[in-house]
């Protein structure tokens, strides 16, 4: 039972980015949900924000996902009925708890149950918090989202994220940039491997990317011909892809290969063709000659299309203009979906 509670703490820490003090202050009634339109639900966890606050802290809420809610509820259900606590988790030392859990999972009992071994890496709430921050920061507008979600933003940015040059903010940005380079290489390699399987990108920038992948494939064939029986390793493939990977920026539902700023539609629309980064908020990936859609983006387009169908179905007869606008957007989404399906050989 104690091991399950430890797992619950780790899940909530990873999904919310809460500090240890915030997890310890969480009460048994911390789970708050709000029913939204069209059957959607917003999940929140209520606890005290301690760091940087006055004595006793202040109550605050973290917007999170259903899995974090369920982990808190399970931890509460596992409390000793003869000695119930008003706190969901109470006092704990995460590192010590995780060492015990890892020893059990990696030991005979865990192996008998078929549990996957836990790597021998350190874990604490600073690590879980940083992991979530990096994941958020990778997304468009993610650095600001990370600051807000992790409660590092008030009237001015706090906690050193807006500190002097070379401070915490600079270190964080440097770490994000380094992680992005690794991630971009992995994503570019995955897109290349897909193309080798016949799963092609679509969009206005697809032709250029396909031609690039074809040239890489030809180079790999020459390498194999020069050394029969030896297949190039992933690292050798990455060396050929690295230049293109450096231009990759993630859109909400597309990849942006920011090779030539003068051709970037977002910069043209903004009147800043000389900028060194794309403007994700102004991206029109269907029309931009440097944007591509991949099979991994299909769920986003499918969700968008489904939501628009629901909205259209709820529009009153007296709003024909709004209905026409949404119908045009829906047709746009369905066209992208059809192109992705055709290029990947899947059926919608």
N, C-alpha and C positions, 0 to 999 in steps of 0.2 A: 504493500500500500504506500509506503514512504517513497519507494522508487517511482511509482506512478505520479505522486505529488511533485517529485523532482522533475519528471518529464513535463508536467503541466507548467511549472515555473519556467523551464527553458523555452517552451512553446510561446508563452505570453511575452517573455523577454525578447525573443527574436521577432515576433510579429508586431510588437508595439514599440520596442526600443526604450522601454521604461528603465529608469535607474533602479538599483536595489532598494533604495529608500522608498521609492514610489510603489514598488511591488509589495513591500512589507506593510505599507499603510493601507493597502486595498482591503476594503471590507467585504463581507460575504454577499452584500447586495450591490456589488460594484457593476454588475451587468445591466446596461441600459440600452434599450432598442427603440427605434422609431420607425413606424410604418410609413413608407413613402408611396407615391403614386405607382400604378401599374405593377403592384405586387412586390415592389422592392423594399428592402429593409436596411436601415443604417444602424450599425452596431457601435456602441461606445463602452468604454470601461472608465469608471469613476474612481479616482483615488486622490491622494494629496501630493501636490508638487512641493517638494521640500527644498531643494537646492536653490539658493538665491532668494529665498523667501524669509519672512519673519519667523519668529518662534512658533512652532506648531504647523507651519506650512499653510497652503491654501488649497481648497478643493478645485480639481480640474478634471477634464474628460479627454480621453484619447479616442479618436475615431479609428476603428480597427475592423477586423473581419470576423466572420462567424466562428472560425476555428479557435480564435483567441477567447471568444465568449465561452465556447464549450470547454476549453481547458480550465478556465476559472470555475465554471459550474461543477466540473468533475472534481477539482481540488476541494471545493466546499463539501461535496457529497462524501468525500473520503475522510472527513473529520471524525474524530472519536465522538460518538453520540453521548458518551458519558462525561466528556469534558469539551464541549463545543467552544470554539473561539469566535470572537466577532470579526477576526481577520481571515481573509481567504488563504493566505500563505503564512503569515506570522513572521517571526525572525528566522533568518537562514543565512548560511554561507554557501553561495552557489558553487564555488570551486570544490569545496569539500563534498557537497551533495553529488556533484557530477562525477567525482572520482569514485564514489561508492557505486553509483549507477553504472559507470563504465566497467568497473571490476565485475559486477554481477552479469551485465549483458555479455561481456567478453569471456566470462567464465563458463563452467559446465552447465549451469541452469539456463543461461541465455542461449547457449549453443543448442541445448536440448529443445528449446522452444523455437529454434530456427531464426533467432533475431540476428540482424546484420551487425557485425562488430562495429564499435564506436572507435574512430581514430584516436590515437593518443596525443591529442592536441589540447592545449589549455583552454578553459572557457570561464568567463565571468561576465558580469553585466556590462562592463566596459567594452568587451569584445562583441557581445550580441548587439549592443547599441551602435557600435561602429559598423558592423556588418549591415545593419538596416540602413544606416546613413549612406553607405557606399551604394547600396542597391537603389535607393531613392535618387541619389545624385546622378546616376547613369541616365536617367530619363530626362526628356525635354522639360526644362524648368525645375529639374529635380533638386538642385542645390538649395533653392528657396524652399521647396517642399520639405526637404530634410530638416532645415532650420526650424520651420514652423511645427512640423510633426514632433520633433524632439524637444519642443518647448524652448528653443534657443532664440526666439524672436519676440520682442515686445515693441515698444515704440521705436527703439533703435535695436539693431541686431546685437545680441549679448553673447556671453560665453566665449569671447575671443574670435568669433567668426568674422567680425568686422574690425579686428585688432590691427595693430601696426603692421606694416609690411614685414614678412618673415615670421609673423605670429601664427596662432592656431589656424586662422583662415587660410593663410598661404600654404601651410603644411597640408591642410585638408584638400585644397585645390590640387596640390601637387600629387597627392595620393590618388585622387579621383582621376587625374590625367593619366597616371601610370596604369591604373586599373582599366581605364577606357582603352588604352592601346592593346592590352592583353585581350580584352573582350572583343575589340574590333577585329583582331586577327582571327579569333575563334569563330566569329560570325561570318567573316569573309571566307574562311576555310569551309565552313558548313555550307555556304551558298555555292561554293565551287564544287564540293562533293555532290550536292544536289544536282548541279548541272551535268555532272558525269553520269548521274542516274537517269537523266532525261527530265528532271524537274526544273524547269526553266523559270527565270524571273520574268515579270511582265512590267508594263508601264513604259513611259516615254524614254527612260534611260536604259531599258532592257537590252536593246540591240548593242549598244556600246559595251555593256557589261558582259554580254554573251561572247562578243568578239574578243574581249580581254581574256575571259576564261578559256576560249578556244586557243589563244596564243600560249597560255600557260600550259594547257594540255599538250600542245605540240612540243613545247620545251621539255616537258616531262618524258615524252616519248623519245626525244633525242637523247635524254639522259639515260633512259633504259637501254637504248640501242648501243650506247657507248659502254655500258656495263651490263651485259646480258645476265639475267637471273637475279638482278638486284633492283628492287623497287624503291623509288625515292621515298624517304620518310616524310612524316608530316612536317617536320621542321624545315626540310628542303622545299616542300611545297609552300610553306609559310614565307620563306625567303622570297619566293617569286611573287607572292600575293601581298607582301608587306607594304609596298608603295601604294597600292590601291586601298589597302586597309586603313592607311593613315588618313584617307579622305572621307572615311565613313562617319556619318552622324545618324543617330537613330531618330526617326520620326515616330509619331504615335502609331501609324499603321503603314510605315514604309521605311526603306533605307534611302538616305540621301548621300550620294557619292559626290562630295563637294570638291570637284576637280577644278572647275573654272568658275570663279565668282561671277564673272560677267554673264554666264548662262543661267545662273540660279534665279528662278522665277520669283522667289520670295524677296531677293535683294532688288530685282528690277521693279517689283511692285512698291517696295519701300523707298526706292530712289537712292539706294546705297550699293551700287554694283561693285564697289571696291572693298566691301567688308570682308573680314577674314573668317567669318562663321555664318552659317545659314540662320534664318529666322524661323524657327520651328512653328511659331504661332501663326505665321502667314503661309505655311506650306500648302500648296495645291499639288499633291503628288501625281495626280493624273496628267497634269499639263507640264510639269517641270521636266526638262530633258535630262536631269541628273538624278531623278528619283526612280526607284524600282519597288515592285511589290513581290513578295515571296509567299510561299505556302504558309510560313509561320505567321504571316499577317492576316490570314483568312479569318480566324475567329473574331478579330476586331471589326473587320468589314461586315461579317455576318451579324454580329451583335448590333452594329449601327443600322443595318438594313431592317432587322427585326424591330428595333425600337421605333424606327420611322414608320413602319407598318402600323404599329400600335397607336402612334400619335395621329396618323392619318385617319385611322378608324374612329378616333375620338373627336375629330374636328366637326363642328356643326356645319349645316348647309349654308349658313350665312357667311362663311369664311372661305370663299373659293380661292382667293389669292394665296392665303396661307397653305391651303391644300395643294395648290399647283406648285408652290415653292418646295414643299416637302416631297411631293411626287417626283420633282426633278432631282432632288437630292437622293431619293430612293433609287431612281433609275441609274444615277451615277454609281451608287454602291453596288447595285446588282451587276452593272457592266464590269466593275473591277472584279467582283466575285467570279463572273463567268470567264474572265481572262485568266485569273489564277487557276481555276479548275481546268481550263483547256491546256494551259502550259504545264500543269502538274499531272495531267492524266487522271484526275479525280472526278467524281460525280457529285454534284451539289445535292 
